[in-house]
């Protein structure tokens, strides 16, 4: 009842706001915005022969979110799994009926956030205040981006300082004693299109967290999750003229998140990440075309402490260390070769390494591993417009070649904690693979109101270094390295449409049929191991085990009757099933034929509306996530859930903005696949002060 | 301008500095570093054996060690290594303490000599010296007699006539209520756990048994005396081996150090043979001969243990 009253209050505020005379100096949402990720060239989002979405900075600012990835819930067919809210160490963002966040390529200014070593994309180390827009491209895009662009691409584009001198500071306080601050100072000295620009920023957040164990399973070892995180960064560049610039970005991020259990140590289980990112980019006119190139380096140092007491009162303490480094170069050049044509040629080199060390403190077990992988990609794309652009065709082809090398694992003094029979060192033979990723899309403007496209493309996901060469304890059990793992591929056939019944409204959708081959799946070997906890845990290995099929559809409806108001409704349905399962020698009794893929909610639904004028904004949304299978054998399902969120904000004195975010308005408790509770209603009040400054 | 302007700059700068300081502080991980190694020695009190000695097969002695950290890290691992007939048995126990006092009973096995080695490690990975003692077999040794319980039926927790508890000394089964009254005699209990990896389980009152299995005021969780028996499955022992056992040689050949055993024998199946050791040092083996039903069912075992 209390939740309902809050909801009524927010609806009332919305109606009150719409009744006000709007001062519309700011446009909240424009349907036809430019995206570049889909083709690496500029296109209006509604003109693309594929399903794409763009989330603007103003939308992010007015969206009820506690983490950046929350805003992706508003995009059709994107599933964001973050069951502990801000206290989750990561969010799994998946698309198009395919589980595993590795099947979606996430970029920040073109630099991959998916690590070659594996591990989740860390959404926390992107400061939402710095984002200009997020572009979401659905369906395979490996013809342009290569590895991981299998279900789609999310490109987060940060802004270049536009104002002469500006700064902002934000303070917030919310549920579970969560407090945060962020600050940024930016400016430029650009005169006659030439000069410097810069931005310095920092943010910090801490919170006590909550106990995620359900009351019936609670014991004295369950404690609150907690978090401490902070980051700082600098972006600086020099603009030579309106078309040529070079910029440099460095940011550092440190986080510590609790695991909700404590036995003897002072902190209990926790994980800590320290990430350093560098990027140097240039954008120039070259040989009559546009040339862009970036080099990047990203290092992530991980430390995790895990302790447990099993029902035999045996205490286990484990220190885990991992250093994951990614570096690379990507460059591409686009030029109009003849009228109606735009040709793009590109080169990409990526290199990743993983050094891991698991040190058991309660037994003599020790596991070390190292491995490296290089990926070389070459791509070409031709965009052709015919009949006054009424028929558009995009042809793309990319070839990737990868090399896995310097891989080894060393097991020392094994006991039942790791399950190995004896000490050994295993050097993995170097290996490699190639991938060819074509794509063709044809779009026709059938009528002024209707566009139709057909598209066929192939995407792939390479094996991760941690699956290839890293054995060790994971949440589900104990993972064994599999150096024979190969890439998986997805061939996608798609028909889509865009309808513009009138200028303020767009409806787009697609139906697609995708066949996956050599799908990588984590399976039990049939063995169990005592890794601590209350019961034996399965030994798991990732293997190429089957073909799979995803048949699905999605539809999005956007309408903004007046400039300040937008409605956004979307739904998607996926039927994701495993076909032609190949039983492995490791566990020949397992048969997964016709089993549904895990962690894929077939039905996703989202509805939201935003109101925004110069002084006031209100956003309300609701989302539904269908039931999903938890285990590969389809014996356990996670229940569906429905969430409603809202954000209301008001600007005072043109500089001070007060905002109230309410996540999960009705305080719906739901249980995730690990049987752990969500944080429930999460309320944050924030104050942001923005101003221009003078250095004099 | 300007006080407000100055304050703005001060606020921004202060925020940046605080964030950077925190990040810098966060970079310094709590990595272990080398420190003085922990100390370890045998307990030399009366009743403890702390040097090499000669024993009869089956003779039990008490060994104790004390260890303490010498650095800033607590002790996290106690390792006991037994060497006999070129066989190595290592027992690693997870601990978390600055000072450890451990004592245990060792029963002389059938090998000519046994070497027992002990060391501890701390949180930083620093390892103590290894202390050891050697036990020689007295040539006058003979194998001891055993007691046989040919058929013991225990019924599960929801059986209509639930008699899930058993006393080795009394050779008698008990209901929950009568076991509560006679808790000082209870050594074993049987229940069926819905968890797939547990299922048919024999444990002792000292095990960590979910309160939902034996709920109420008489449940083992509320007992003041909770004896512990530990178990280890012996998959190489067949029912024929079990039946052929006429003295404690087979028991001694398959026994284990009490602390290395499990408090529960889980997922029991017919014909499986388990070795067990009570906290008082009594050693034995049991074989599962019959299983019926689940939480309303029963288990039948045959037991052979030291003594007459």
Interface residues (C-beta under 8 A of the other chain):
Chain A: X167 X169 X181 X183 X185 X200 X202 X203 X204 X228 X230 X231 X232 X252 X253 X254 X255 X256 X263 X264 X265 X272 X274 X301 X303 X307 X311 X312 X313 X314 X315 X316 X317 X319 X359 X361 X362 X363 X364 X415 X417 X528 X534 X535 X536 X691 X693 X694
Chain B: X5 X8 X9 X11 X12 X15 X16 X18 X19 X20 X22 X23 X26 X27 X29 X32 X74 X76 X77 X79 X90 X92 X93 X94 X95 X96 X121 X123 X125 X195 X197 X198 X207 X208 X262 X263 X264
